[in-house]
Structures are given as structure tokens and as C-alpha cells.
Amino acid sequence: MESGLELFSSQGYAHTSISAVLRHAGLKDRYFTESFSSLDDLMAALMSDIYEEQITRCTEAIGTDQPLRDRARNMIDVIVGLPLQDPRKGRVKLAESLGAGPLTARERRLGLQRMSGLVDSLLREGLHDPRIDTATMSVAVVGAVSEMLLSWFNGVLDISREELVDQGLLLFEAITYMPGDAPSVA
């Protein structure tokens, strides 16, 4: 898996072969087929691990006694920070997984659904408008923050990490805002 992470992030999924992964890992063919059915299966396993790490850290970030706004900010900071801690994981999660096969697409969908579930739990705490469906809005927040992160990671958005987190928080606050509240990013 380490070799897959290294090669997918440096060469790209489309330019990586099972043989290249085996060479990089110093393994024989049979070792790959004992663990994975295809390159897509390897990428799916990597995505599962990356999302598991993210979900665990986000769960910890929102599972505190802090105010809702602070917990939402902490969660967004975790999401932005993970690709910085290991840019290989960032490249695989944000870019290379998009060109992989159906197994990876499934893992990506599952990861995004789990992230949406965490956001949904926060939105249910903060929403006062009965017209807003928290499940739908949580998908929108996760999708928007994911696209913001991808654009930032690829250098399209020329803002700091803190500014990116602030923008994600503003999006969250825009949904939970009620007249009379004063949303602001400090």
C-alpha cells in the first residue's frame, strides 16, 4: 500500500501499473494478487484508509464541549490539514482517485457520505429553519469544501490555509445563520 501511495501520488494513477507497484515494493507478482484483485482495488484500499483517518480526526474535532462554531471550524481545519501533513494522501484523495475505477469511486462515495453524516450532526444542532433539510445541506457543504480544497491544493485558489478554513466556516455559518445572529469569522 505504501508503494501504491507513493506511485499514485508521484506518477499518477493512470501512469502506474501493478508491475511498477511490485517493483517499487520489491515484491513478486503473487503478493499483489493475495491482497488485491486490481490496481483499482489497491487505490480503493488507500482511499478507505485515507477517509478512515479523516473521519476519525473529524469525529474527535467535533466531539468536544466547544461551541458549535468552534467545532465546525476544527473539523474544516482537519480536512484542510490532512493533505498538508502528507501531500501524497492529498494528491491521491483529491485528484488521482477521480481517474481510478469503480471500486475507488465507491470508496470515495462512502467517504463523502460519512463526512456528510458528521456535518449533518453539526447542522442539526445549529439549524432553526424547518425548511432546511440537514441531510441535503450536509452533502452540499461537504461537496463545496471538497472542491474548495481541491482548487486550493492545485494552486487555483491563492489564499492561506487559515483563509481557506475561514471560507469553509462562512459556508457552514451561511446555512445555520438566523436573522439576529451575527456570523463572523474571527
C-alpha positions in Angstrom: 0.0 0.0 0.0 2.9 2.4 0.7 4.3 1.8 -2.8 0.8 2.4 -4.3 0.5 5.7 -2.3 4.0 6.8 -3.4 3.5 5.9 -7.1 -0.1 7.1 -7.4 0.9 10.5 -5.9 4.1 10.9 -7.9 3.3 9.3 -11.3 -0.4 9.4 -11.2 -2.9 6.6 -11.2 -3.1 6.4 -15.0 0.7 6.0 -15.3 1.1 3.4 -12.6 1.0 -0.3 -13.3 0.8 -3.3 -11.0 4.3 -4.3 -12.1 5.5 -0.8 -11.1 4.0 -1.2 -7.7 5.6 -4.6 -7.2 9.0 -3.3 -8.4 8.8 -0.4 -6.0 7.8 -2.6 -3.1 10.3 -5.3 -4.0 7.7 -8.0 -4.2 6.8 -10.8 -6.6 3.5 -10.9 -8.5 1.8 -13.4 -6.2 2.0 -11.0 -3.3 -0.2 -8.4 -5.1 -2.9 -10.9 -6.1 -3.0 -12.2 -2.5 -4.1 -8.8 -1.3 -5.7 -7.0 -4.3 -7.7 -8.0 -7.4 -6.6 -5.0 -9.4 -4.9 -1.6 -9.3 -8.3 -0.1 -8.7 -8.7 -2.4 -5.7 -5.4 -1.0 -4.3 -6.5 2.6 -4.9 -9.8 1.8 -3.2 -8.0 0.4 -0.1 -5.9 3.6 0.0 -9.0 5.7 -0.2 -10.6 3.7 2.6 -7.6 4.3 4.8 -7.4 8.0 4.0 -11.0 8.6 4.7 -10.9 6.5 7.9 -8.1 8.7 9.2 -10.0 11.8 8.2 -13.3 10.6 9.7 -11.5 9.7 13.0 -9.8 13.0 13.3 -13.0 14.9 12.4 -15.0 12.9 14.9 -12.5 13.9 17.6 -12.7 17.5 16.4 -16.4 17.8 16.8 -16.8 15.6 19.9 -15.8 18.3 22.3 -17.8 20.7 24.6 -16.8 23.7 22.5 -19.4 25.9 20.9 -20.8 24.6 17.6 -18.9 27.2 15.5 -15.6 26.2 17.0 -16.3 22.5 16.4 -17.2 23.2 12.8 -14.1 25.3 12.3 -12.0 22.5 13.9 -13.5 19.9 11.5 -12.8 22.1 8.5 -9.2 22.6 9.7 -8.7 18.9 10.0 -10.0 18.4 6.4 -7.7 21.1 5.1 -4.7 20.0 7.2 -4.6 16.3 6.3 -3.4 16.8 2.7 -0.7 19.2 4.1 0.5 16.6 6.6 1.0 14.1 3.8 0.8 15.7 0.4 0.8 12.2 -1.1 -2.5 11.4 0.6 -3.8 14.8 -0.6 -2.9 14.1 -4.2 -4.4 10.6 -4.1 -7.6 11.7 -2.3 -8.3 14.9 -4.2 -7.1 14.2 -7.7 -5.9 10.7 -8.5 -8.9 8.9 -7.1 -11.1 10.7 -9.6 -9.5 8.9 -12.5 -9.5 5.4 -10.9 -12.1 2.7 -11.4 -15.5 1.8 -9.9 -14.0 0.3 -6.6 -12.3 3.6 -5.9 -15.4 5.6 -6.9 -17.4 3.5 -4.4 -14.9 4.2 -1.6 -14.9 7.9 -2.4 -18.7 8.0 -2.3 -18.7 6.1 1.0 -16.1 8.5 2.5 -18.1 11.6 1.3 -21.3 10.1 2.8 -19.6 9.5 6.1 -18.3 13.1 6.1 -21.7 14.3 5.2 -23.1 12.4 8.3 -20.7 14.3 10.5 -21.7 17.7 9.0 -25.3 16.7 9.3 -24.9 16.1 13.0 -23.5 19.6 13.4 -26.2 21.2 11.2 -29.0 19.6 13.2 -27.6 21.3 16.3 -27.4 24.7 14.6 -30.3 24.9 12.3 -33.5 26.7 13.3 -35.2 26.8 9.9 -37.6 23.9 9.4 -37.4 24.4 5.6 -33.8 23.3 5.5 -33.1 19.6 5.1 -29.9 18.9 7.0 -29.0 15.8 5.1 -29.2 17.7 1.8 -27.3 20.7 3.1 -24.6 18.5 4.6 -23.9 17.0 1.2 -23.7 20.5 -0.3 -21.2 21.6 2.4 -19.0 18.6 2.0 -19.1 18.9 -1.8 -18.3 22.6 -1.7 -15.5 22.3 0.9 -14.0 19.4 -1.1 -14.0 21.5 -4.3 -12.5 24.5 -2.5 -9.8 22.2 -1.1 -9.1 20.7 -4.5 -8.7 24.1 -6.1 -6.5 25.3 -3.2 -4.4 22.1 -3.3 -3.9 22.6 -7.1 -2.9 26.2 -6.7 -6.0 27.7 -8.2 -7.0 29.5 -5.1 -4.2 31.8 -3.9 -5.2 32.0 -0.2 -3.7 30.8 3.0 -4.7 27.7 4.9 -6.4 29.9 7.5 -8.3 31.8 4.8 -9.5 28.5 3.3 -10.7 27.3 6.7 -12.5 30.7 7.2 -14.2 30.4 3.9 -15.4 26.9 4.7 -16.7 28.1 8.0 -18.5 31.0 6.4 -20.3 28.5 4.2 -21.3 26.5 7.2 -22.5 29.6 9.0 -24.4 30.8 6.0 -26.6 27.7 6.3 -27.0 27.9 10.1 -27.5 31.7 10.1 -30.7 33.1 11.5 -31.6 36.8 11.3 -30.4 38.4 14.5 -27.3 36.1 14.6 -24.1 37.8 13.7 -22.0 35.3 11.7 -18.4 36.3 11.5 -15.0 34.7 11.1 -12.5 35.7 13.6 
